Amino acid sequence: MGERIADRIEGATGSGGEGAGGRFLEIGVGTGRVSLPLHRRGRRVFGVDLSAPMLDRYRAKAAAEGLEAPAVLRGDVTRLPFRAGSFDAVIEVNVLHLIPSWREAVAEVRRVLSPAGLLLISRRLWDRSEGNGPRSLVRKRHALILAGWGLRPEWVGVRSDDEVIGALTELGGRVEELDPVSWREPETWAENLEILERRVWSEAWRVPEAPWQEAVRRLRADLDAEGVDVHTPVTVERHVDLAAIHF
């Protein structure tokens, strides 16, 4: 998936040719899932993330492939440590929903972009990104149980695609849809229930621990009563929908 996203980014920025330049920045670079394929191709990619352990994993992956250390730093994307107009393209994939002050992050992205810079974002089309298998259904059914108790899991940052696109067009952006990246992969109920228990997904952050875990136990009991084999893999199609924002 990372390689195919890199293809879309290079196609949108016109940097697919041998020796092409351009300075890229990825906000929320994490473990390099998106930036590492570009790094392999010799692109000048910088990365910012709040998580030092995730950046360490990115460095370790690059070292394991014999690549130069990636140009990454720990930082807050609402206060980017770069001069205005420093980058030809900024990449954002599944990050803005994690940032309470996401509009400040968007304004910072616009600031560090060159006057004719390009922002590449993932669209917030939840059903397409999650698919219609155990990963999606675990989260939906768990949320319904919590809703019955008056609790609402929600993202801490941007909530919808319309919010993001609206903010970007207000800043003068023009949206160009890119071809989605689609793939099929096996999932199980068991692995996604375990992820739910570990509170990995950000919608857990504002729900107290006790009701969150009780809702997981209730969901496990419901699946058992329904005779669902939680360990049987289910093949699901998922998508990353991308857009290029021209300024």
N, C-alpha and C positions, 0 to 999 in steps of 0.2 A: 504493500500500500504506500509506504513511504517513497519508494522509487517512482511510482505512478503519480503521486502528488508533486514530486520534484519535476516530472515531465510537464505537468500543467503549469507550474510556476515558471519554468524556463520558457515554455511556449508563450505565456502571457507577457513576460518581460522582454522577450526577444533575445534572451541570453543563452540560447541553445547551441550556438556555434562554438567551434573550437577556439579557446582562448578568450571568450567573451568576458567583459568586465562587469562592473556594477557592484555596488555595495548593498548587501541585504542585511536586514535586521529581523530576527524572529523574537517576538515578545512571548513570554511563557515558553521558552525553548525546551525546558524540562530535560529529558534524557536524550534529546536529539532525534526523536522519531521522524520529524520533518526535515530538520537541518542537516543531519548526518548524510543523507543521500546527496544533498547539494555540496556538502563539504568534500565528499568522495570525488565529485566532478570538478573540483578545483575552484568552486565559487567562493567569493569573499563574503562569508556569512558570519554575522555577529549574533550573539544570543544573550537575552536577559531573563532571569527567573528568580523568584524569591527563595526557592528551595536549594540550599547548598548540597544536600545529598543527591538530588536529581542531577545537578550539574556535575557532581563527581561521577555519576554513572555515565553521563555523556562523555566525559573525558576518558573514562576507562574503555568505553566502546571504541572511541577513536584510536586510543593507544593499541588496543588489541588488533586493529586493522592496519597498524603501522602508519597511521595518519599523523599529521601535525596536531598539536593540541588545539582544540577549538577555541575560538575567540569568544569566550563567555564570561559573564560576571553576574554576581548576585546583586539584584537591584529591584526596585519598585517601578513598575511600568507607568505609574501615574506621575513619576518624577524621573524621567529617563536622563541618564548622565551623558548626554550627547548634545552637540551644538545643533542649532536649527539647520535643516537642509542637509544633514549628514548622510542620508541614505537614499538610494534610488528606488528601493522597494522594501516594504515592511510586510512581514507574514504574521498572521494571527489564525491559529487553528484551535478551536475549542478552548478559549482562554477567557473571553470577556464575561462569561457567566460565572466566573470565579472571583470577579473583582467588584466589590461593592461600589467603588467610585469609578465605574467603567467609562463614564463620559469624560472624566479627566484623562483616562488612558487613551481614549480616542483622540482627544485634543493634543496629547503629547505625541502620538503617532503622526498626526498631521504636521506638528511642529518640526519633527526630525526628518520628515520626507523632503526631498528636493522639490522645487516648484512644480515640476512635471512628474512627480513621483507616483508610484503605484502601490496600493494597499491590496494584499491578497488575503481574503478572509474565508472561513468556513461558514456556510449558511446554517441557521438554527432550525433545521427541519427534522424534528426529533424522531418521528416515526421512520423516516428514511435512514437516519444515522443509526438508530437502535435496531431496526429490523422488526420482525414480528415473531420472535422466538423467545426462549427463556429469559434472555437478558432484559428484553423490553417488558415481558409479562411479569417477571419478578418485581420490577419497580412499580408497575401500574397497580398490581394487586396489593402490594405492601402499602402503597399510598392510599388506596381505598380503605384499608383497615385503619390506618391512622386518621383518615378523614372522619370515620365513624366515631372517633374519640375527640373530634374537634381539633386535630393537629394537621398541619399542612406542610409537607416537605416542599421546599422551594429553593431555587438557585439564589445565591447571594448577590449575583451581579445582574447582567442583562437577562431578561426573561424571554425575549422573542426576537425573531428575525426582523420583524417590522421595526422594532426599537432601534436595532443596530443600523439598518439601512436608512431609516429616517434621520438618525444623527449624522450619518456620513453624507447624505445628500444636503443636509443643512450646512455642512462645511464646504459644499461645492463639489462633492463627489458624483461621478457618473458610473453607474453599475453596468458591468459586463459579465454575463453569466459564462462560466467555463464548463467544459464537459465534466460530469461527475466522475469520481473514482468509485467503482463498484467491485465488490468481491463477495465470495461465499465462504463461510467458515462454520465449523461445528461448534455448538454450544450445549451445555447441560444446565438443568435447573440447579443441580448441586453446586457447581462452581459459582453460579451467580448468587445463590443464597449465601454462600460463604463470603462473597464480596460484600453483600448487603450487611452481614453481621459485622464485618470489619469497618463499616461506615466509610468506605472508600469514596463513594459518590458524594458530590458536594451538597446535594439536597438533604443530607443527614445533618449538616452542620448546625442547623437551627432547631433541631428536634432533640429533646432530652434523651439521654441514654436508655433509661428504663422503658419508656413506652416504645422506643425504636426497637429494642430487642424483644419486647413482648409481642410486637407486631410480626417480627420474623418468626417467632415460635408459633404464632397463630397461623401464619402462612404455611409453615412446614406441616402443621397438623391438617390444614385444609387439603394440601396436595396429597398427603398420605391417605386421607379419607376418600379422595377422588381416584385413588389407585394410580397416581402419576409415578412413573419410574424416573426419579430425579437424576439418575446416572446415565440414562440413554442419550447419546448425542443427537442433536437436532441441527440440520444444516440450514443456515439462515443467510439471506442476502442482505448486505448492508451497503451504505453509500456515504461518501463524503462529497457534499455539494459545495463547490467553490465559486467565488466571485472575485473579479478584479475591479477595484474601485479606482477610477482615473480622476486625478485632480488637475 
